[in-house]
Amino acid sequence: MHLDHVNIVIADLGKAVGFFTGVLGFTNGHRPDFRVPGAWLYSQGRPLIHLSQATGGLPAGKVSPRIDHIALRVADFEEWRFVLDRVKAHGLDYEVNAPNDGNDVQLWVSLAPGVIVEIISIKAPIR
């Protein structure tokens, strides 16, 4: 079993496309002609991230109950640092979790209320 794709319904489609392409290196590729605008973002030839434009406004403070976060694992800590540097360069809200119990280090990036992307790497010292 493997992850086929994740669909994220989001109000700011441009910001999400920019994050996945500009920060994480996905490519914006072919997407069938659905009724709702969106984008399919590819990694290694696969449309891994599906984005759908939110069609109705959510009241302030409400979040979509359909997704909590997605997690992507990078190859090594060097790649994780590279992503962190790009997140900072793009001015995105983020949080780092580096537990002292030998677990993986996590980078949590907030794209919108209720839309979180987690980047995971093997444990290494934070610089």
C-alpha positions as CSV (number, residue, x, y, z in Angstrom):
1,M,0.0,0.0,0.0
2,H,1.2,3.5,-0.7
3,L,-0.2,7.1,-0.7
4,D,-2.0,7.7,-4.0
5,H,-2.9,11.3,-3.5
6,V,-4.2,13.9,-1.0
7,N,-6.9,16.3,-1.9
8,I,-6.9,19.7,-0.1
9,V,-9.9,22.1,-0.4
10,I,-8.4,25.6,0.0
11,A,-9.5,29.2,-0.4
12,D,-6.1,30.5,-1.6
13,L,-5.3,28.2,-4.4
14,G,-2.4,30.3,-5.7
15,K,-0.6,30.2,-2.3
16,A,-1.0,26.4,-2.0
17,V,0.3,25.9,-5.6
18,G,3.2,28.3,-4.8
19,F,4.1,26.3,-1.7
20,F,4.1,22.9,-3.3
21,T,6.0,24.1,-6.4
22,G,8.2,26.8,-5.1
23,V,9.1,25.3,-1.7
24,L,8.8,21.6,-2.1
25,G,9.6,21.2,-5.8
26,F,6.4,19.6,-7.1
27,T,5.4,20.4,-10.7
28,N,2.0,21.7,-11.7
29,G,0.7,19.2,-14.3
30,H,-2.3,17.8,-16.2
31,R,-5.6,17.8,-14.3
32,P,-8.9,16.6,-15.8
33,D,-11.5,19.3,-16.5
34,F,-13.6,19.2,-13.3
35,R,-16.4,21.7,-12.5
36,V,-14.3,23.2,-9.6
37,P,-11.0,25.0,-10.3
38,G,-7.9,23.3,-8.9
39,A,-4.5,21.9,-9.6
40,W,-2.7,18.6,-9.6
41,L,0.8,18.7,-8.3
42,Y,3.2,16.0,-9.4
43,S,6.2,14.3,-7.8
44,Q,8.2,11.7,-9.6
45,G,5.6,11.6,-12.4
46,R,2.7,11.0,-10.0
47,P,-0.2,13.5,-9.2
48,L,0.4,13.2,-5.5
49,I,-1.3,16.5,-4.3
50,H,-4.7,17.4,-5.6
51,L,-5.9,21.0,-4.8
52,S,-9.5,22.1,-5.1
53,Q,-10.7,25.7,-4.9
54,A,-13.0,26.2,-2.0
55,T,-16.3,27.2,-3.5
56,G,-18.1,28.4,-0.4
57,G,-16.8,30.7,2.3
58,L,-16.3,29.3,5.7
59,P,-17.2,31.4,8.7
60,A,-14.3,32.9,10.6
61,G,-12.6,30.4,12.8
62,K,-14.1,27.4,11.1
63,V,-11.9,24.9,9.4
64,S,-12.6,22.1,6.9
65,P,-13.2,18.8,8.7
66,R,-12.1,16.8,5.7
67,I,-8.3,17.0,6.3
68,D,-6.1,17.6,9.3
69,H,-2.7,17.5,7.6
70,I,-0.6,15.7,5.1
71,A,2.9,14.3,5.9
72,L,5.8,14.1,3.4
73,R,9.0,12.3,4.3
74,V,12.3,13.6,2.8
75,A,15.3,11.5,2.1
76,D,17.6,13.0,4.8
77,F,18.2,15.8,7.2
78,E,20.0,17.9,4.5
79,E,16.9,17.9,2.3
80,W,14.8,18.8,5.4
81,R,17.1,21.8,6.1
82,F,16.8,22.8,2.5
83,V,13.0,22.8,2.7
84,L,13.1,24.7,6.0
85,D,15.3,27.4,4.4
86,R,12.8,27.7,1.5
87,V,9.8,27.9,3.9
88,K,11.6,30.8,5.7
89,A,12.4,32.5,2.4
90,H,8.8,32.3,1.3
91,G,7.7,33.9,4.7
92,L,5.4,31.0,5.6
93,D,4.2,30.2,9.1
94,Y,5.9,27.1,10.5
95,E,6.8,25.2,13.6
96,V,9.6,22.8,14.2
97,N,9.2,19.8,16.5
98,A,12.5,18.1,17.4
99,P,11.8,15.8,20.3
100,N,14.7,14.6,22.5
101,D,13.5,11.0,22.4
102,G,15.2,9.9,19.2
103,N,12.1,10.4,17.1
104,D,12.0,12.0,13.7
105,V,12.3,15.8,13.4
106,Q,9.1,17.5,12.1
107,L,8.5,20.7,10.2
108,W,4.9,21.9,10.4
109,V,3.9,24.4,7.7
110,S,0.5,26.2,7.9
111,L,-1.0,27.0,4.5
112,A,-4.4,28.2,5.8
113,P,-6.5,27.6,8.9
114,G,-6.9,23.8,9.1
115,V,-4.5,23.0,6.3
116,I,-1.1,21.8,7.6
117,V,1.8,20.2,5.8
118,E,4.2,18.1,7.8
119,I,7.7,17.5,6.5
120,I,9.5,14.6,8.3
121,S,13.2,13.6,8.4
122,I,15.3,11.3,10.4
123,K,16.5,12.9,13.7
124,A,19.5,15.2,13.4
125,P,20.7,18.2,15.4
126,I,19.0,21.5,14.5
127,R,21.4,24.2,13.3
